[in-house]
Amino acid sequence: MNYCCGKLSFDIPKNIPSGDYLLRAEALALHAAQSPPPNGAQFYMSCYQLTITGGSGSLPPTVHFPGAYSASDPGIFINIYQSLSTYIAPGPTVIPGGATKSPNVLNFSGNCAATSTVVGGSNPTTAVTTTTRITSSTSPTTTARTSSTTTTSAAPTTRTTTTSAGTGGCSSPLYGQCGGIGYTGCTNCASGSTCSVLNDYYSQCLSA
Protein backbone atom coordinates (compact mmCIF):
# COMPACT_ATOMS: atom_id res chain seq x y z
CA MET A 1 0.00 0.00 0.00
CA ASN A 2 2.86 2.37 0.71
CA TYR A 3 4.23 1.96 -2.81
CA CYS A 4 0.76 2.33 -4.35
CA CYS A 5 -0.15 5.46 -2.37
CA GLY A 6 -2.86 3.62 -0.45
CA LYS A 7 -4.43 1.98 -3.51
CA LEU A 8 -4.47 -1.75 -4.19
CA SER A 9 -6.32 -3.55 -6.99
CA PHE A 10 -7.54 -7.14 -6.71
CA ASP A 11 -9.84 -9.55 -8.51
CA ILE A 12 -13.04 -10.85 -6.95
CA PRO A 13 -13.04 -14.66 -7.23
CA LYS A 14 -14.91 -15.83 -10.31
CA ASN A 15 -16.06 -19.05 -8.67
CA ILE A 16 -18.60 -17.48 -6.32
CA PRO A 17 -22.34 -17.49 -7.08
CA SER A 18 -24.11 -14.45 -8.46
CA GLY A 19 -25.89 -12.36 -5.88
CA ASP A 20 -25.57 -9.45 -3.49
CA TYR A 21 -22.52 -9.22 -1.25
CA LEU A 22 -21.04 -6.94 1.37
CA LEU A 23 -17.34 -6.38 0.68
CA ARG A 24 -15.30 -5.57 3.77
CA ALA A 25 -11.91 -4.04 2.92
CA GLU A 26 -9.65 -3.39 5.87
CA ALA A 27 -6.14 -2.26 6.68
CA LEU A 28 -4.43 -3.48 9.85
CA ALA A 29 -1.78 -1.20 11.37
CA LEU A 30 0.74 -3.13 13.47
CA HIS A 31 3.00 -0.37 14.78
CA ALA A 32 1.55 -0.79 18.29
CA ALA A 33 0.43 -4.43 17.98
CA GLN A 34 2.75 -5.51 20.80
CA SER A 35 0.55 -3.69 23.34
CA PRO A 36 -2.34 -5.59 24.96
CA PRO A 37 -5.96 -4.44 24.53
CA PRO A 38 -7.48 -1.90 24.59
CA ASN A 39 -4.39 -0.64 22.81
CA GLY A 40 -2.56 -2.70 20.20
CA ALA A 41 -3.24 -3.28 16.51
CA GLN A 42 -5.48 -0.79 14.76
CA PHE A 43 -8.12 -1.78 12.19
CA TYR A 44 -9.25 0.60 9.47
CA MET A 45 -12.11 -0.81 7.43
CA SER A 46 -14.65 0.14 4.80
CA CYS A 47 -17.67 -1.78 3.52
CA TYR A 48 -19.18 -1.80 0.04
CA GLN A 49 -22.38 -3.32 -1.31
CA LEU A 50 -21.73 -5.36 -4.47
CA THR A 51 -23.91 -7.25 -6.92
CA ILE A 52 -22.10 -10.13 -8.64
CA THR A 53 -23.37 -11.35 -12.01
CA GLY A 54 -22.15 -14.20 -14.16
CA GLY A 55 -20.79 -16.08 -11.16
CA SER A 56 -20.69 -19.81 -10.60
CA GLY A 57 -19.97 -22.36 -7.91
CA SER A 58 -21.24 -22.51 -4.37
CA LEU A 59 -20.53 -20.58 -1.22
CA PRO A 60 -18.05 -22.06 1.25
CA PRO A 61 -18.61 -21.74 5.02
CA THR A 62 -18.74 -18.13 6.18
CA VAL A 63 -17.67 -16.16 9.25
CA HIS A 64 -19.35 -13.43 11.26
CA PHE A 65 -18.34 -10.00 12.54
CA PRO A 66 -17.81 -9.61 15.39
CA GLY A 67 -16.38 -13.02 16.12
CA ALA A 68 -14.08 -13.65 13.16
CA TYR A 69 -11.07 -12.17 14.97
CA SER A 70 -9.71 -12.39 18.49
CA ALA A 71 -7.44 -9.85 20.18
CA SER A 72 -5.02 -12.70 20.91
CA ASP A 73 -4.73 -13.88 17.29
CA PRO A 74 -1.03 -14.19 16.32
CA GLY A 75 -1.47 -11.71 13.48
CA ILE A 76 -3.09 -9.11 15.76
CA PHE A 77 -1.19 -9.40 19.05
CA ILE A 78 2.38 -9.40 17.73
CA ASN A 79 5.65 -7.54 18.17
CA ILE A 80 6.81 -6.62 14.67
CA TYR A 81 10.06 -5.14 15.98
CA GLN A 82 11.50 -8.58 16.65
CA SER A 83 13.05 -10.86 14.05
CA LEU A 84 10.19 -12.40 12.06
CA SER A 85 10.34 -14.91 9.23
CA THR A 86 6.58 -15.40 8.80
CA TYR A 87 3.37 -13.53 9.50
CA ILE A 88 -0.04 -15.14 9.96
CA ALA A 89 -2.81 -12.86 8.70
CA PRO A 90 -5.87 -12.88 10.95
CA GLY A 91 -9.11 -14.34 9.71
CA PRO A 92 -10.31 -17.49 7.97
CA THR A 93 -8.78 -19.51 5.15
CA VAL A 94 -8.69 -17.67 1.82
CA ILE A 95 -11.47 -18.80 -0.51
CA PRO A 96 -10.25 -20.88 -3.48
CA GLY A 97 -9.72 -18.55 -6.42
CA GLY A 98 -8.92 -15.56 -4.25
CA ALA A 99 -6.07 -13.26 -5.24
CA THR A 100 -3.09 -12.09 -3.23
CA LYS A 101 -0.62 -9.28 -3.77
CA SER A 102 3.00 -10.26 -3.14
CA PRO A 103 5.32 -7.58 -1.72
CA ASN A 104 7.59 -6.08 -4.36
CA VAL A 105 9.79 -3.68 -2.46
CA LEU A 106 13.26 -4.08 -3.94
CA ASN A 107 12.19 -4.24 -7.56
CA PHE A 108 9.06 -2.15 -7.60
CA SER A 109 7.57 -2.02 -11.09
CA GLY A 110 4.76 0.42 -10.41
CA ASN A 111 2.08 -2.22 -10.99
CA CYS A 112 -0.41 -2.22 -8.13
CA ALA A 113 -2.70 -4.93 -9.49
CA ALA A 114 -3.06 -8.38 -7.98
CA THR A 115 -0.45 -10.64 -9.54
CA SER A 116 -1.10 -14.19 -8.40
CA THR A 117 -3.88 -16.57 -7.46
CA VAL A 118 -4.12 -18.48 -4.21
CA VAL A 119 -5.00 -22.14 -4.58
CA GLY A 120 -7.43 -22.95 -1.79
CA GLY A 121 -7.67 -26.23 0.03
CA SER A 122 -10.03 -28.94 -1.11
CA ASN A 123 -12.17 -28.42 1.96
CA PRO A 124 -11.28 -25.17 3.71
CA THR A 125 -12.66 -24.98 7.20
CA THR A 126 -13.76 -21.36 6.88
CA ALA A 127 -14.02 -18.83 4.12
CA VAL A 128 -14.33 -15.11 3.99
CA THR A 129 -17.38 -13.51 2.45
CA THR A 130 -15.50 -11.52 -0.17
CA THR A 131 -13.13 -9.85 2.24
CA THR A 132 -9.79 -8.24 1.47
CA ARG A 133 -7.18 -7.87 4.19
CA ILE A 134 -4.31 -5.46 3.82
CA THR A 135 -1.69 -5.41 6.52
CA SER A 136 0.64 -2.50 6.99
CA SER A 137 3.25 -1.70 9.56
CA THR A 138 5.01 1.43 10.60
CA SER A 139 8.42 1.47 12.26
CA PRO A 140 8.86 3.84 15.17
CA THR A 141 10.41 7.12 14.24
CA THR A 142 12.55 9.17 16.56
CA THR A 143 12.31 12.87 15.95
CA ALA A 144 14.82 15.28 17.41
CA ARG A 145 13.22 18.38 18.73
CA THR A 146 15.07 21.64 18.95
CA SER A 147 13.97 23.87 21.77
CA SER A 148 14.35 27.60 21.58
CA THR A 149 13.56 30.29 24.08
CA THR A 150 12.43 33.69 22.94
CA THR A 151 12.91 36.53 25.36
CA THR A 152 11.03 39.72 24.81
CA SER A 153 12.28 42.80 26.58
CA ALA A 154 9.84 45.61 27.03
CA ALA A 155 11.40 49.04 27.00
CA PRO A 156 10.36 51.10 30.02
CA THR A 157 7.64 53.59 29.29
CA THR A 158 8.32 57.13 30.42
CA ARG A 159 5.42 59.43 30.98
CA THR A 160 6.19 63.10 31.01
CA THR A 161 3.93 65.45 32.89
CA THR A 162 3.76 69.07 31.85
CA THR A 163 2.03 72.03 33.46
CA SER A 164 2.80 74.65 30.90
CA ALA A 165 0.58 77.63 30.56
CA GLY A 166 -1.87 77.10 27.75
CA THR A 167 -2.84 79.13 24.79
CA GLY A 168 -5.16 81.98 25.55
CA GLY A 169 -5.76 80.80 29.11
CA CYS A 170 -8.12 77.95 28.04
CA SER A 171 -7.98 74.47 29.53
CA SER A 172 -8.77 70.97 28.29
CA PRO A 173 -11.11 68.74 30.30
CA LEU A 174 -10.07 65.55 32.05
CA TYR A 175 -8.94 62.97 29.43
CA GLY A 176 -8.92 65.64 26.74
CA GLN A 177 -5.93 66.33 24.49
CA CYS A 178 -3.52 68.93 25.71
CA GLY A 179 -0.51 68.67 23.41
CA GLY A 180 1.42 66.82 20.71
CA ILE A 181 3.10 67.51 17.38
CA GLY A 182 0.70 69.53 15.22
CA TYR A 183 -1.72 70.16 18.07
CA THR A 184 -2.90 73.78 18.34
CA GLY A 185 -5.56 73.58 21.05
CA CYS A 186 -5.52 74.25 24.75
CA THR A 187 -2.44 73.06 26.59
CA ASN A 188 -3.71 73.69 30.12
CA CYS A 189 -5.76 71.05 31.91
CA ALA A 190 -8.85 71.49 34.07
CA SER A 191 -8.39 71.69 37.82
CA GLY A 192 -7.32 68.36 39.35
CA SER A 193 -5.63 67.06 36.20
CA THR A 194 -2.26 67.46 34.56
CA CYS A 195 -1.10 67.23 30.94
CA SER A 196 0.82 63.98 30.43
CA VAL A 197 2.83 63.19 27.30
CA LEU A 198 1.81 59.77 25.97
CA ASN A 199 3.82 60.01 22.76
CA ASP A 200 5.24 62.66 20.47
CA TYR A 201 1.87 63.19 18.83
CA TYR A 202 -0.51 63.01 21.77
CA SER A 203 -0.64 64.43 25.27
CA GLN A 204 -3.68 63.92 27.50
CA CYS A 205 -5.15 65.46 30.62
CA LEU A 206 -5.02 62.81 33.33
CA SER A 207 -5.90 62.81 37.02
CA ALA A 208 -3.20 64.41 39.10
N, C-alpha and C positions, 0 to 999 in steps of 0.2 A: 504494500500500500504506500510506503514511503516513496518508492521509485515511481509510482503511478499517480502521485499527488492525491491519494485518497480514493482513487477509482480502480475498480477491479471488475473485469468482465468474466462471465462464466456461462456455461450452457446448462439449461434445465434438462434433466434426463429425459430422453425420448421414450423410455419404456415405462412411463406412468400413464394411467388412464386419463382421458379427457375429463374435465370438470373444473370446479372452482376451488382455488387453493389460497391459503394465506402464507405468503413468503416472509420468513423472518430472517433478515440479514443483520448480523451483529459483528462488532469488533470487540476484542477482549484485550484490554491493556494490562500488562503484567509488571509494570515498573514497581508496584507496591504489593505484588502477589505473595510476598513472603510474610506479610502481616496477617494475623488472624482476624476473623470477622469481629466487628462490622467494617473493618478496614479491608485491605487486601485488593484482589483483582477487581477491575472496573469494567463492567459491560456497557457497551453503547449499541443499541439495537434500533432497527426500523422495521416496520411491517408493511407489506404491500398485498393487495388483493389481486389475484391473477385468475384468468380463465384460460385453461389449456384446451386446445383443439387438436385433433389428429393424433392423439396419444394412443397408447396400446399397453397391454400388460395388466397387472393387478397390483394393488397397493400392498406393500409389506407392512409388518406391525409398526405402529406409530408410538410416539411419546407425547407427554403432556407438559405444559408450562403453567404453573410451576411444578417441579418434580423431576424434570429431565436432568437437572444439574444438582450437585451438592457442593457446599462450600469446601468440603474436604477432598474433592476430586483432585487427582494429581496434576491436572492441567490448569487448575484454578488456584489451589494453595501450593505455591511453588516458589522457590528462590532462584530466579534466573541469573543471579550474579555468581553462582557457583559453576563449576565445570559440568556442562550437560552435553550428552551425546544424542539424546532423543527427547522428544516432547510428545506427550499424549494429549491430543485435543479433547476437551470435554464434550460429552454428548454421546449419542448412539452410533452404531456402525453406519458408515456411509452407504447409501442406497446403491445397488448395482447400476452402473451407467452414469453415476455422478462424476463430476469433473473436479480436478484439483489443480491449483496453481503452484508450481514448484518455484522456490526462491531462485533468483537469478541475479545475485548481487555483484559478483566479480566481472561477469560478462553481460552486463545489462544491454539488451537489444532495443529497448523502447517498446516492446510488445507487451501489452497488459492484458491480453486475452488468455483464457484458460488453454493450457497446452497439452494436457494429458487426460486420460480417462482412468478412473479407478475401477478395477474389477472387483465387484462385491462377492461375498461368500455365497455358497449355494443355498444357505439357509441362515441369513443374518438374524441375530436375536432381536435386534431393534432397528428401526429405520427412521430417518428424519423426514418430516413432512415438508419437503422442499425447503430446506434450511441451508444457509451458507454461513460458515464460520470463518472469520478472519481474525487471526491472532497477531497482535503487534506488541512490541516491547520497547521500552525507552530506558536507556542507561542513565544513571544519575549524573547530573552535571553540576560541577562545582564552579560557582561564579565568584570571582574576587570583587569585593566591593571597595570602592575608594571613598573614604569619608573626608569631608571637607567642612571646615567651620568658617562661617562668614560673620565677621564682626562689623557692626555698624556703629559708628561713632557720631553722636549728635552734637553739633556745635552748640555751645551755650548761646542762649538767646538773651540779648541785652535790650532792655527797654529803657528808653530815655524819656525822662519827664521834663517838660518845659513849662515855664510860667511866664512866657514873654507877653508883653502888652500887645493886645490885638489891634486890628485895623479899625480905626474909627470908634474905639471903645465898645464894640459889640462883643457878644460872647456866644459860644456854641453850647447847646444843651448837653446834658449827660449822654454819652455814647455818640455824640455828633462828631463830625470831622472838624479838626482844628489846625491842620497843617499837611504838608507834603509837597513834593515837586509839582509845580503847576497849579497848586491850590491858591485861590485868591480870596477866600472867605474869612470869616472871623477866626482869630487865632487865640482868643481868650476863651476860657471855659466857664460855665455857670458855677455859682458858689457851691463848694463841696466837691468839685471835680478838678482834675488837672489834665493838661494836654500831654499825652504819652505818644512817643514815636513808635509805631509798629513796624514801619519800613520806610524806605526813602520816599514813597509815594503816598503814604497815608499815616496821619496822626489822628488820635481819637481822644475825646474827653472821657476819662474814666474816673471812678470814685477815688477820692483822695485816700 
